């Protein structure tokens, strides 16, 4: 297995505009082969999606989803750059898929930056406590904590969660594919997940 260095990840990011985590995953899968990693990212619709990320998303859709049995409801706001894209079937299908995913996977936040710092520190303290008796060097413990935090994010952060229809793809990758397909910056703004009957209480 080839060692994936920070320089390799940067090189792939510069060539594709894809996110750091996606680049690292593609390089790992491609065993360090840059061209193969580019192909993988292009297949997933991630290459060049990040280059659109800075563009303004002033249009979009607020979609609603009621889970089977009518017990759980979701409202999700997904934004794009133009009214034209917001009205397409593909975009509205993405909104529906996101609503269904949120109902099933119960994320707490949209992105990592939304997680309150005290929540992150609380998780870190728990992981540190779990390893107190293991006599590992501090830098090793820090690395393990980062890994455990990644698992925490993939459980509770929408964009980090594996898509319920295809767990080989994260929600971030699903949104990036939509961005690549539409040629516009597509962003999930916010969501509300609630039990039907409790929303107004």
Beta strands, then each sheet from edge to edge (+ up, - down):
strand 1: 59-66
strand 2: 72-80
strand 3: 162-163
strand 4: 166-170
strand 5: 187-195
sheet 1: 1+ 2- 5+
sheet 2: 3+ 4-
end
